Amino acid sequence: MPNVLQLMPSLEGDEMAFVQELIKDMDEKEAQQFAIAYMARRKDPTNLLIFAVVGLLGIAGIQRFVINQVGMGILYFFTGGLCLIGTIVDIVNHKKLAFEYNSKQAQQVAAMMKSFSQS
């Protein structure tokens, strides 16, 4: 799998371990297709941090819209990031938010790969 992991150089720590576990039973071609599809859907934790900081400056909730948490995004928008406290918590937890979103995306892509390989 080293060739496949070269397609995903930005993965670190828990996310890398999670993805390796998902692709361990895939052949090389499936793993490459997974990597391409996953990297297209993946959100970079640094971008989430930037969006949360922008939320402090005026557009609260943008980081939640980016990770498809529309309800929370609307709530943050209309409450000023829950009076800035929610936005500050998101700044501190930006890596966790990104990992949760990316894990779901990785599972969806892996399920999609399984359904394609079975047909």
Summary of the structure (lengths in Angstrom):
residues: 119
radius of gyration: 16.4
end to end distance: 23.9
largest distance: 50.4
contacts: 342
relative contact order: 0.15
helix: 80%
strand: 0%
